[in-house]
Amino acid sequence: MFFLITSVSIYMERGLLLTILQMHYLTMKSNIWYISKYANIKEYGADTRQASFCKKFAKAGLNVRLITSDSSHLYNSLPKLSSRYMDIENDGYRVTWVNTLKYSNATSIKRFLSWFWFEFFVLTMAFRKRYEKPDVVIASSLSILSVLSGCFYKRFYRAKFIFEVRDIWPQTLIDLKGINHRHPLVWFLSKIEKLGYRYSDVIVGTMPGLHKHVETVVGLGSKVKFIPQGVDLSFYADEQQCVKTDYLERYFPENKFIVTYAGTLGVAYSLDYIISAARTLNNAGNSKIHFSFLGNGLEKERLQKLSCDLPNVSFAPRVPKSKVLSVLQSSDLLLHSFKMEKVFEFGISPNKFVDYMYAKKPIVCMFSGYPSMLNEANCGEFIPSENSQLLVDTLIKYSEMDKKELAILGENGYEFLVKSRNFEVLSSQYMELFK
């Protein structure tokens, strides 16, 4: 009898909780459009941030549509469209693929033109009867031109407009591409940026200090909400594979303290300073620390030539995302680096930190901007950008630590990630903005 009464009581409590949650979400806007030209789903490569959020929004009972493009330099296996739009069901939400101008070079004029192409056909979705009227529109940069779609649907459909900023444009063009701030393209994109800041109802930033930038540009820093990059725990639990043993033996030598940089080998990351640190250690006779670079990018060939005489540097071929974790777990310390530029002053929230923390390894990052994650989690440290000697000293310090100390730092990062940066937590914060 006691068991029966207890069971009924628990059932009623759960039912009450479910009713409360349903009533809570009924106060929200129900039709959510998430517009992002470079979003993707697992079927065609990997679930991006946008797809992970859409999955959680749909699970909460909202009607969600992710709108993305079949034209991207980031993925090689996107769908081939024979019509203007392709609509599919995916993990409880709808995905609309827009047939967009194709390009292969990330710096080509075709890439920029494809932004206009994409936004034009996102706007014309308003005149297609098969698409529901959105109550909330999230315009996620990049492309920053999605601001135009957000403004349009706010003006003509009274949708709530959330401007999600994942890269600060056009400041990125100025700092990382060397384009003059008086260039017509920079002028045009700065107008779009200000329009998004002013006309949006809420600004979501993946970087913790974005409010300072927005305050400086338009005086509306109070509109900014910080929702960083998150971790999809199911991906790490269900979809991991191990790399082959000969791969590890070739690029991650045994009996060394392996320092790994994993990700794009691009100009934004000042990787020359890592090579310089490797050279300093080699010249000093330190054969214990070995640097492994995992990934591809425009800088790879130049960096390989720069370090071709260094026995303590390896460049490993890129592996599928499902195998990255096994590579990171074969390392002793994980490394990241950023240029000393204005665009990074407002903080970072890179996907790389998510992978690094889940691998349970200590992390060192050369970065001089707004600090977050590593200092909050106590799983490593930031050191100033572009300082190879300080990097040398820091790596020697970690290489001399006891393995238990390194393991504690790695565990700290993992615990922080799982508790405060998983998409279950972040999606709840995001949905509060839909009211």
MARFINU-429152 format. One record per atom (N, C-alpha, C): x, y, z. Coordinates in pm, whole numbers, padded with zeros to 5 digits, always signed. Each point is the difference from the previous one (the first is absolute). Layout:
# MARFINU-429152
XYZ...
***
This chain:
# MARFINU-429152
+00083-00120+00000-00083+00120+00000+00087+00126+00000+00104-00003+00086+00091+00116+00005+00065+00023-00136+00040-00111-00064+00064+00011-00132-00096+00061-00102-00129-00042+00008-00100+00050-00094-00022+00150+00020-00014+00041+00127-00023+00142+00030+00119+00083-00045+00122-00052+00027+00122+00071-00040+00007+00015-00151-00033-00107-00072+00006+00002-00146-00097+00101-00056-00124+00001+00055-00101+00096-00047+00045+00142+00027+00060+00020+00119+00048+00133+00037+00107+00049-00097+00096-00089-00031+00107+00036-00094-00058+00031-00137-00097-00084-00042-00063+00020-00132-00069+00136-00006-00072+00035+00109-00071+00128+00002+00098+00117-00002+00112-00015+00073+00100+00105+00002+00060+00020-00138+00028-00111-00068+00056+00009-00135-00100+00063-00096-00128-00040+00016-00104+00057-00085-00014+00149+00022+00007+00041+00128-00007+00142+00032+00117+00076-00059+00121-00061+00009+00119+00063-00055-00012+00016-00151-00052-00105-00067-00017+00006-00145-00097+00110-00037-00111+00010+00077-00099+00104-00027+00060+00139+00017+00080+00017+00105+00065+00129+00024+00092+00036-00116+00079-00099-00045+00092+00025-00112-00077+00036-00126-00110-00072-00026-00079+00029-00120-00059+00140+00007-00052+00039+00118-00055+00134+00016+00109+00105-00017+00121-00032+00049+00113+00093-00012+00033+00025-00147+00005-00107-00080+00038+00016-00139-00113+00059-00085-00127-00013+00049-00110+00062-00073+00009+00152+00003+00072+00055+00101+00017+00145+00006+00104+00048-00100+00070-00092-00064+00102+00037-00097-00060+00011-00139+00074+00065-00089-00033-00004-00142+00025-00143-00048-00087-00052-00086+00007-00143-00029+00071-00037-00130-00007+00082-00104+00065-00032-00128+00136+00069-00007+00105-00081+00002+00136+00053+00007+00071-00026-00133+00052+00105-00061+00084-00013-00119+00144+00035+00040+00091-00092-00029+00142+00019+00031+00073+00009-00134+00041+00120-00038+00061+00024-00131+00151+00007+00014+00070-00089-00069+00147+00000+00006+00054-00067-00126+00067+00076-00082+00046-00052-00129+00095-00119+00015+00078-00003+00106+00102-00104+00014-00035-00106+00104-00127-00009+00036-00043-00107+00091+00001-00133-00074+00011-00108+00075-00002-00133-00060-00060-00099+00099-00035-00118-00051-00053-00106+00084+00085-00125-00017-00018-00094+00092+00085-00119+00005+00000-00078-00130-00113-00007-00068-00011-00079-00123+00099+00047-00106+00035+00128+00003+00088+00056-00103+00133+00050+00057+00040-00052+00112+00130+00037+00056+00001-00004+00151-00071+00095+00063-00005+00006+00146-00108+00099+00042-00057-00024+00116-00094+00097+00057+00077+00122+00047-00031+00116-00056+00061+00124+00046-00078+00053+00120+00047+00110+00054-00065+00064+00115-00150+00019-00026-00033+00049-00121-00139+00029-00032-00085-00126+00002+00052-00108-00057-00074-00126-00002-00020-00055+00141+00101+00013+00083-00012-00048+00138-00106+00076+00077-00005+00132-00021-00104+00079+00066-00138-00035-00055-00011-00015-00131-00130-00033-00060-00055-00130+00058+00087-00096+00020-00040-00129+00056-00060+00019+00140+00065+00084+00081-00048+00023+00136-00128+00083+00001-00009+00100-00089-00122+00081-00008-00120-00089-00037+00021-00088-00098-00107-00089-00043-00042-00096+00111+00098-00047+00075-00027-00091+00111-00088+00068+00106+00013+00132+00011-00080+00076+00096-00141+00030-00052-00031-00046-00121-00135+00016-00052-00019+00115-00097+00109+00065-00041-00010+00112-00093+00008-00049-00144-00061+00076-00091+00006-00031-00143+00122+00071-00058+00097-00076-00044+00131+00055-00033+00037-00029-00145+00054+00102-00066+00049-00016-00136+00141+00058-00009+00095-00082-00041+00137+00045-00026+00012+00027-00149+00044+00121-00035+00013+00039-00141+00148+00019-00029+00051-00078-00094+00143+00002-00029+00023-00015-00150+00126-00005-00040+00037+00003-00141+00072-00127-00042-00014-00034-00128+00073-00116-00054+00135+00041-00057+00043+00123+00029+00126+00053-00052+00090+00041+00116+00110-00072+00019+00090+00029+00111+00138-00056-00030+00103+00074+00042+00138-00049-00013+00039-00088+00118-00089-00013+00097+00032-00074+00123-00031-00149-00009-00090-00038-00093-00043-00140-00009+00002-00046-00145+00034-00127-00019+00010-00056-00135-00118-00089-00037-00090-00025+00094-00105-00099-00025-00141+00057+00018-00019+00126-00036-00131+00062+00014-00096-00055-00106-00131+00009+00023-00096-00057-00095+00005+00071-00135-00036-00074-00104-00009+00055-00135-00146+00031-00029-00030+00127-00018-00139+00042-00018-00034+00012-00149-00118-00048-00036-00049+00014-00137-00107+00107-00011-00040+00057+00116-00099+00107+00002+00052+00112+00090-00077+00107+00013+00046+00114+00079+00013-00034+00148-00095-00078+00054+00003-00036+00141-00014-00152+00015+00059-00052+00106-00021-00139+00037-00032-00005+00149-00117-00054+00034-00045-00007+00139+00008-00144+00049+00062-00020+00116+00009-00133+00059-00031+00007+00149-00035-00114+00057-00018-00012+00144+00130-00054+00060+00040+00056+00113+00126-00042+00062-00008+00016+00151+00004-00109+00073+00002+00003+00147-00112+00083+00061-00119-00006-00060-00116+00068+00057-00022+00142-00049+00087+00051-00084-00019+00134-00056+00019-00006-00152-00036+00109-00067+00009+00005-00145+00126+00075-00044+00059-00046-00108+00116+00067-00059-00037+00040-00142+00021+00126-00033-00019+00048-00136+00137+00033-00059+00037-00077-00102+00124+00027-00073-00031+00093-00117+00078+00106-00013-00020+00097-00107+00108-00020-00106-00043-00018-00124+00092-00017-00113+00069+00133-00028+00130+00004+00023+00075+00126+00000+00120-00008-00094+00044+00115-00046+00117+00009-00087+00119-00073+00062+00063-00088-00078+00110-00082+00051+00135+00071-00017+00091-00031+00091+00136+00052-00007+00092-00101+00067+00129+00008-00029+00096-00093+00060+00106+00071+00082+00028+00125-00034+00104+00077+00069-00064+00091+00104+00045-00013+00126-00060+00078+00109+00021+00150-00016+00097+00041-00081+00029+00143-00016-00049+00054-00134-00077-00078-00075-00044+00043-00132-00121+00093+00008-00020+00077-00107-00115+00089-00008-00129-00080-00003+00008-00124-00051-00120-00084-00006-00054-00029+00140+00089-00011+00097-00047-00025+00136-00086+00116+00048+00047+00121-00024-00075+00118+00042-00133+00009-00075+00003-00029-00131-00123+00003-00078-00099-00107+00047+00052-00113+00048-00088-00106+00048-00076+00044+00125+00056+00094+00076-00072+00054+00116-00128+00071-00046+00014+00086-00103-00117+00071-00052-00102-00099-00057+00051-00098-00072-00085-00101-00062-00083-00071+00107+00067-00040+00107-00067-00071+00109-00108+00087+00063+00034+00123+00035-00096+00086+00068-00120+00032-00088+00021+00017-00130-00111+00029-00090-00104-00111+00005+00047-00124-00003-00096-00111-00001-00053-00033+00139+00069+00043+00104-00059-00008+00134-00116+00099+00011+00019+00118-00057-00107+00101+00002-00121-00045-00081+00023-00066-00114-00113-00042-00084-00078-00116+00061+00053-00061+00106-00076-00103+00071-00128+00058+00059-00001+00131+00022-00119+00066+00054-00119-00012-00094+00026-00021-00129-00107-00007-00100-00030-00143-00043+00057-00096+00071-00028-00141-00026-00099-00050+00105-00116-00045-00045-00106-00037+00092+00036-00119+00089+00096-00080-00045+00031-00120+00078+00079+00030+00127+00048+00124+00013+00079+00036+00118-00084+00078+00099+00008-00042+00126-00076+00063+00106+00055+00139+00031-00081+00081+00063+00043+00134+00042+00087-00013+00124+00121+00054-00001+00087-00011+00119-00041+00097+00110+00008-00047+00124-00021+00086+00116+00132+00055+00052+00106-00080-00017+00135+00041+00039+00094-00032-00115+00083+00096-00037+00103-00022-00102+00136+00023+00062+00084-00104-00003+00139+00013+00044+00086+00011-00125+00065+00113-00018+00091+00021-00112+00142-00015+00052+00065-00108-00041+00131-00034+00056+00110+00029-00101+00092+00086+00039+00114+00027-00087+00107-00105+00028+00066-00039-00097+00015+00048-00133-00096-00076-00093-00062+00063-00094+00020+00128-00064-00071+00112+00077+00066+00112+00012-00059+00113+00069-00119+00057-00076-00012-00032-00130-00113+00049-00078-00133-00061+00046+00005-00104+00083-00124-00055+00055-00071+00101+00089+00070+00106+00038-00064+00112+00070-00117+00053-00083+00018+00004-00133-00106+00053-00087-00126-00086+00009+00017-00131+00007-00115-00089+00014-00067+00020+00136+00082+00015+00104-00056+00024+00133-00081+00127+00005+00052+00107-00060-00072+00128-00002-00130-00011-00079+00006-00070-00113-00119-00014-00086-00111-00072+00075+00030-00113+00061-00105-00078+00066-00049+00068+00128+00083+00081+00060-00048+00078+00114-00097+00108-00047+00034+00068-00109-00081+00112-00048-00134-00046-00056+00001-00105-00081-00121-00038-00072-00079-00112+00066+00061-00075+00093-00071-00109+00066-00001+00016+00152+00056+00111+00047+00005+00030+00143+00068-00111+00080+00094-00066-00063+00077-00105+00068+00102+00064+00093+00032-00070+00106+00108+00045+00087+00132-00031-00069+00088+00098-00008+00125-00012-00074+00117-00012+00097+00067-00115-00004+00120-00024+00081+00120-00004-00093+00094+00088+00021+00122+00006-00080+00109-00075+00075+00042-00114-00056+00104-00081+00064+00135+00030-00065+00094+00045+00082+00132+00041-00049+00102-00105+00042+00055-00070-00099+00105-00099+00027+00137+00048-00048-00001+00098-00089+00122+00068-00045-00033+00147-00014+00091+00086+00042-00025+00144-00007+00044+00051-00137-00098+00023-00085+00027+00055-00133-00052+00143-00006+00072+00089-00071+00115-00026-00089+00137+00009+00068+00005+00008+00134+00129+00012+00068+00092-00117-00032-00058-00118-00022+00080-00116-00037+00073+00022-00132-00067+00064-00097+00064+00030-00128+00117+00095+00018-00017+00098+00086+00104+00101+00022+00122-00062+00067-00024-00077+00107+00110-00052+00082+00068-00122-00061-00079-00091-00057+00056-00127-00044+00026-00007-00150-00068+00084-00077+00021+00000-00145+00075+00123-00048+00022+00096+00090+00078+00118-00035-00071+00098-00091-00133-00004-00003-00076+00091-00085-00014+00135+00070+00023+00106-00074-00006+00135+00056-00140+00032+00049-00008+00071+00114-00132+00030+00057-00082+00095-00087+00065+00063-00100-00072+00088-00092-00049-00073-00126+00032-00127-00010-00041-00078-00118-00153-00002-00010-00055+00012-00120-00147+00001-00016-00069-00123+00060+00064-00117-00009-00060-00120+00057-00009+00012+00152+00106+00051+00062-00001+00018+00145-00107+00102+00039-00010+00108-00076-00102+00102+00026-00140-00061-00007-00025-00079-00105-00131-00061-00018-00033-00097+00113+00095-00087+00034-00026-00099+00104-00014+00065+00138+00069+00111+00022-00016+00070+00128-00140+00057+00014-00060+00042-00113-00139+00047+00003-00095-00114+00036+00027-00118-00057-00081-00117+00031+00015-00038+00147+00124+00004+00049+00026-00033+00141-00079+00093+00092+00007+00130-00024-00071+00096+00085-00151-00017-00011-00048-00031-00120-00143-00026-00017-00045-00117+00087+00080-00106+00001-00032-00117+00081-00001+00033+00148+00098+00075+00046+00006+00036+00141-00118+00088+00041-00036+00094-00086-00106+00095+00035-00139-00060-00012-00024-00077-00107-00136-00042-00032-00039-00133+00063+00097-00078+00043-00032-00128+00064-00062+00024+00137-00079-00097+00044-00058+00006+00134+00100-00046+00105+00081-00099-00037+00103-00054+00089+00123-00030-00084+00118+00020+00059+00125-00039-00064+00061-00113+00082+00025-00113-00064+00065-00113+00066+00144-00007-00047+00093-00002+00092+00141-00008-00036+00063-00127+00054+00084-00063-00081+00073-00117+00049+00127+00040+00073+00037+00127-00008+00118+00049+00071-00045+00081+00122+00066-00016+00115-00049+00058+00126+00006+00151+00008+00085+00064-00081+00013+00145+00008-00066+00075-00114-00091-00065-00073-00063+00065-00115-00074+00127+00040-00055+00001+00122-00076+00118+00044+00086+00127-00005+00130-00014+00023+00088+00117-00004+00011+00053-00143+00011-00090-00095+00009+00041-00141-00130+00067-00045-00113-00061+00033-00130+00055-00041-00022+00136+00064+00040+00014+00125-00014+00129+00069+00083+00107-00070+00119-00035-00042+00088+00095-00070-00057+00039-00135-00057-00097-00072-00046+00024-00137-00133+00074-00004-00098-00044+00081-00134+00061-00008-00058+00038+00136+00075-00023+00109-00050+00038+00131-00112-00087+00053-00006-00127-00045-00108-00089+00041+00053-00131+00058+00106+00010+00078+00060-00119+00058-00093-00079+00090-00101+00066+00056-00093-00068+00091-00088-00102-00072-00007+00006-00134-00081-00096-00077+00069-00135-00015+00127-00009+00036+00080-00119-00029-00018-00106+00109-00022-00122-00044-00004-00116+00088+00111-00097-00042+00073-00049+00096+00112-00090-00028-00047-00145+00005+00001-00066-00115-00030-00144-00009+00112-00063-00080+00095-00061+00066+00123-00047-00066-00020-00127-00082+00108-00048-00059-00002-00128-00069-00026-00110+00102-00069-00104-00043-00037-00106+00092+00050-00136-00043-00029-00098+00083+00042-00137-00028-00124-00088-00014-00001-00080-00105-00105-00100-00021+00052-00130+00059-00044-00031+00120+00052-00117+00071-00030-00130-00073-00111-00005-00073-00035-00122-00072+00100-00031-00110+00057+00105-00060+00100-00022-00106+00122-00073+00056+00047+00042+00114+00118-00063+00059-00031-00138+00058-00125-00019+00041-00037-00129+00059-00026-00107-00105-00054+00041-00116-00051-00099-00096+00076-00011-00131+00078+00101-00036+00051+00004-00137+00152+00006-00010+00069-00045+00103+00146+00008-00002+00065-00125-00061+00107+00023-00072+00079-00108-00060+00147+00024+00033+00078-00105-00002+00143+00012+00030+00080+00007-00130+00104+00081+00001+00090+00002-00115+00088-00124+00004+00058-00033-00113+00084-00119-00008+00129+00019+00079+00051-00109+00051+00121+00004+00082+00119+00057-00076+00013-00037-00128+00116+00048-00077-00005+00152-00021-00120+00057+00000-00014+00146-00011+00061+00066+00124-00035-00051+00117+00053+00057+00125+00150-00021+00010+00047-00117-00039+00143-00030+00010+00083+00092-00089-00057+00039-00114+00075+00082-00094+00005+00147+00041-00112+00052+00050-00008+00144+00025+00001+00038+00148-00015-00098+00089-00002+00026+00144+00096-00098+00068+00128+00027-00006+00101-00097+00046-00013-00032+00149+00035-00123+00034-00006-00044+00139+00115+00060+00081-00018-00001+00132+00102+00048+00094+00036+00147-00020-00096+00075-00051+00015+00145-00014-00115+00068+00073+00020+00127+00032-00109+00082+00053-00066+00066-00121-00115-00054-00042-00062+00041-00125-00087+00125+00021+00034+00105-00073-00077+00124-00001-00071+00009-00135-00133+00000+00001-00077-00008-00124-00081+00126-00025+00012+00050-00122-00090+00104-00051-00091-00069-00101-00131+00006+00021-00095-00065-00091-00096+00104-00055-00008+00008-00133-00093+00095-00060+00056+00061-00126-00064+00108-00043+00040+00067-00122+00136+00065+00014+00085-00020-00098+00131+00064-00002-00012+00128-00082-00046+00106+00068-00030+00125-00069+00073+00118+00061-00009+00114-00068+00074+00120+00040-00049+00057+00132-00122-00031+00040-00056+00058+00122+00068-00051+00126+00079-00108-00012+00046-00069+00119+00148+00015+00031+00072+00082-00074+00141+00030+00031+00081-00126+00030-00009-00096-00088+00065-00129+00025+00152+00006-00015+00050+00107-00062+00145+00017-00010+00066+00000+00138-00072+00054+00099+00058+00009+00135+00011-00137+00065-00087-00092-00040+00013-00138+00050+00122-00066-00063+00018+00022-00130+00119-00054-00068+00126+00059+00062-00004+00129+00030+00115+00066+00063+00032-00062+00136-00105-00031+00076+00021-00066+00130+00062-00138-00018-00046-00072-00101+00056-00132-00028+00148+00011-00036+00035+00102-00077+00140+00020-00040+00087+00033+00122-00052+00086+00088+00074+00035+00120+00027-00123+00087-00101-00084+00016+00017-00122+00080+00099-00095-00066-00008-00013-00131+00092-00089-00072+00144+00049+00012+00019+00131-00015+00135+00056+00010+00057-00013+00141-00090-00004+00099+00045-00013+00139+00023-00145+00039-00023-00092-00093+00023-00141+00027-00115-00069+00072-00117+00065+00004-00117-00061+00064-00067-00094-00101+00017-00129+00020-00058-00099-00091-00126-00063+00058-00042+00048+00117-00116-00059+00067-00131+00049-00060-00008+00129-00032-00126+00060-00047-00009-00012-00151-00112-00056-00047-00023-00016-00143-00131+00069-00039+00002+00074-00111-00116+00075-00048-00066-00075-00115-00131-00022+00010-00075-00064-00108-00112+00094-00044-00004+00028-00130-00106+00082-00058-00098-00093-00072-00126+00012+00035-00104-00084-00060-00097+00089-00077-00005-00015-00132-00095+00079-00078+00059+00052-00129-00082+00075-00072+00040+00061-00126-00026+00150+00005+00039+00069-00105-00023+00143-00008+00098+00067-00094-00026+00126-00029+00081+00074-00096+00145+00014+00043+00025-00008+00130+00135+00019+00052+00080-00130+00011-00061-00113-00026+00065-00127+00028+00131-00018-00077-00003+00022-00130+00121-00022-00080+00113+00092+00044-00031+00126+00027+00104+00094+00043+00058-00041+00136-00086-00042+00091+00046-00042+00133+00085-00126-00008-00035-00090-00091+00080-00122-00018+00141+00035-00050+00009+00094-00093+00130+00042-00050+00080+00069+00110-00069+00080+00081+00065+00074+00107+00060-00093+00106-00060-00117+00017+00043-00092+00106+00059-00130-00053+00034-00004-00128+00043-00126-00062+00128-00056+00062+00080+00083+00065+00125-00047+00061-00015-00033+00148-00123+00007+00053-00021-00022+00143-00052-00141+00025+00075-00080+00075-00045-00138+00029-00112-00006+00103-00027+00112+00067-00101+00001+00106-00134+00057-00047-00021+00003-00132-00126+00050-00057-00054-00101-00101-00129-00033+00014-00068-00089-00096-00127+00067-00049-00035-00026-00126-00127+00046-00056-00082-00123-00037-00105-00024+00076-00084-00118-00023-00115+00035-00094-00036-00091-00088-00114+00025-00089-00129+00017+00078-00090+00076-00057-00131+00022+00061-00075-00133+00011-00075-00016+00108-00082-00120+00020-00146+00042+00015-00095-00090-00023-00142+00034+00021-00024+00044+00144-00101+00083+00019-00029+00053+00134-00026-00113+00100-00053-00111-00047-00029-00112+00089+00127-00066+00054+00116+00031-00060+00126-00059+00044+00092+00099+00072-00039+00127+00002+00086+00102+00060+00024-00027+00148-00104-00041+00071+00014-00022+00145+00108-00103+00031+00006-00107-00078+00101-00104+00027+00141+00053-00021+00016+00096-00093+00131+00062-00022+00035+00091+00118-00096+00082+00041+00025+00092+00111+00034-00075+00129-00066-00112+00021+00025-00078+00122+00136-00068-00002+00064-00003-00116+00135-00056-00011+00107+00106+00025-00044+00123+00028+00091+00111+00026+00014+00022+00151+00098+00082+00037+00019+00035+00142-00051+00139+00032+00007+00090-00098-00047+00137+00019-00054+00050-00134-00106+00080+00005-00063+00050-00121+00020+00151-00010+00029+00045-00120+00047+00137-00021-00090+00075-00098-00023+00127+00030-00070+00088-00093+00072+00135-00001-00028+00080-00103+00072+00126-00014-00082+00097-00084+00011+00129+00032-00070+00104-00076+00093+00119-00022-00022+00068-00112+00074+00123-00026-00040+00107+00101+00088+00097+00017-00030+00112+00087-00070+00108-00084-00132-00014-00013-00078+00090-00083-00123+00049+00076-00052+00114-00045-00115+00061+00066-00122-00091+00001-00018-00077-00108-00119-00084-00012-00008-00104+00111+00114-00033+00062+00001-00100+00107-00007+00063+00139-00004+00132+00008-00004+00067+00130-00123-00038+00081-00107-00038-00070-00128-00019+00066-00027-00146+00038+00104-00082-00013-00010-00137+00045-00019-00099-00113+00009-00127+00035-00013-00109-00096-00082-00111+00064-00060-00082-00083-00070-00119+00048+00014-00107-00108+00122-00044-00024+00024-00089-00115-00048-00143+00024-00045-00062-00108-00037-00142+00008+00118-00085+00043+00120+00049-00030+00121-00074+00037+00007-00022+00151-00039+00100+00079+00001-00016+00145-00095-00111+00045-00112-00014-00071-00096-00105+00033+00065-00138-00017+00063-00021-00116+00068-00127-00025+00113-00023+00100+00076+00105+00026+00114-00010+00091-00045-00039+00141-00103+00068+00049-00045-00026+00137-00059-00140+00014-00072-00043-00102-00059-00134+00008+00108-00108+00001+00115+00031-00059+00111-00096-00003+00069-00014+00135-00035+00087+00096+00056-00004+00136+00151+00021+00001+00044+00100-00077+00141+00035-00003+00018+00146+00039+00112+00036+00065+00026+00141+00030+00017+00079-00129-00033+00130+00006-00002+00084-00119+00081+00126+00025+00082+00037-00097+00070+00129+00001-00041+00075-00125-00035+00127+00016-00044+00081-00114+00074+00133+00001+00064+00032-00113+00064+00131-00017-00108+00098-00046-00042+00087+00093-00115+00085-00026+00004+00121+00092-00021+00119-00056+00011+00122+00080-00132+00075+00014-00111-00064-00035-00129+00066+00008-00074-00032+00129-00132+00010-00007-00089-00022+00114+00002-00149+00036+00049-00037+00119+00017-00143+00032-00131-00065+00044-00016-00125-00035-00115-00079+00046+00031-00148-00020-00077-00084+00058+00005-00146-00007+00121-00058+00073+00120+00020-00050+00117-00063+00062+00019+00050+00143-00012+00130+00020+00016+00056+00134-00119-00035+00089-00119-00009-00058-00118-00037+00078+00005-00145+00043+00052-00085-00087+00003-00144+00028+00124-00043+00076+00102+00086+00004+00129-00037+00061+00055-00127-00065+00008+00004-00133+00047-00118-00074+00124+00031-00084+00065+00110+00029+00116+00042-00076+00020+00148+00019+00050+00067-00103+00022+00144+00016+00013+00072-00134-00027+00130+00006+00028+00090-00111+00137+00063+00022+00075+00015-00107+00123+00079+00005-00009+00102-00113+00072+00111+00008-00011+00104-00103+00028-00051-00141-00072+00054-00096+00019-00038-00140+00140+00037-00049+00047-00077-00097+00121+00032-00076+00124+00014+00088+00011-00088+00099+00115+00001+00090+00055-00143+00007+00090-00032-00092+00048-00138-00010+00086-00041+00120+00077+00093+00058+00083-00036+00114-00085-00035+00122-00107+00076+00021-00089-00031+00111-00069-00135-00024-00031-00029-00126-00058-00131-00032+00098-00111+00034+00127+00019-00033+00103-00098+00033+00003-00026+00151+00006+00108+00077+00007-00014+00146-00125-00070+00055-00116+00033-00056-00125-00060+00047-00005-00149-00031+00042-00037-00119-00004-00142-00038+00100-00083+00081+00114+00058+00029+00097-00071+00085-00061-00024+00138-00069+00101+00052-00065-00013+00131-00099-00116+00001-00084-00008-00103-00099-00108-00005+00065-00136-00023+00106-00003-00079+00067-00128-00028+00067-00058+00124+00026+00086+00099+00064-00045+00124-00101-00029+00110-00129+00022-00027-00104-00028+00099-00020-00150+00016-00048-00037+00118-00038-00138+00025-00124-00033-00083-00010-00125-00045-00114-00040-00083-00133+00019+00072+00000-00015+00132-00123+00020+00076-00045+00146-00005+00096+00092+00004-00034+00142-00011-00061+00031-00136+00059-00056-00105-00053+00021-00135-00140-00058-00012-00021-00117+00060-00131-00066-00007-00106+00082+00071+00036+00063+00112-00096+00083+00074-00043+00120-00084+00096+00064-00067-00033+00113-00087-00093-00044-00112+00030-00114-00060-00085-00051-00107-00140-00032+00048-00010-00057+00117-00131-00034+00057-00079+00127+00032+00069+00104+00044-00067+00129+00028-00070+00053-00125+00071-00005-00112-00057+00048-00125-00121-00080-00043+00010-00131+00014-00111-00088-00037-00124+00028+00085+00018+00012+00130-00112+00025+00090-00066+00134-00030+00080+00102-00025-00055+00132-00034-00082-00007-00128+00053-00069-00099-00067-00011-00130-00134-00070+00013-00001-00113+00067-00122-00081+00011-00108+00071+00082+00041+00070+00105-00098+00062+00089-00054+00133-00051+00085+00081-00064-00044+00136-00033-00003+00032-00148+00056-00086-00085+00004+00032-00142-00067-00106-00087-00081-00087+00057-00070-00096-00085-00126+00067-00056-00046-00050-00114-00110+00066-00071-00132-00007+00076-00015-00093+00092-00120-00002+00083-00010+00128+00081+00110+00039+00061+00005+00122+00082-00013+00124-00088+00079+00006-00107+00002+00119-00086-00132+00021-00073-00065-00109-00041-00127+00015-00072-00109+00058+00090+00003-00034+00128-00095+00058+00095+00020+00151+00010+00127+00042+00004+00030+00143+00003-00047+00068-00128+00019-00068-00113-00039+00058-00129-00152+00016-00009-00073-00104+00043-00146+00004-00013-00064+00107+00088+00069+00042+00105-00051+00110+00080-00010+00129-00082+00079+00009-00106-00001+00120-00085-00117+00001-00096-00071-00113-00014-00110-00009-00096-00129+00064+00052-00005+00031+00127-00125+00051+00060-00032+00140-00052
***
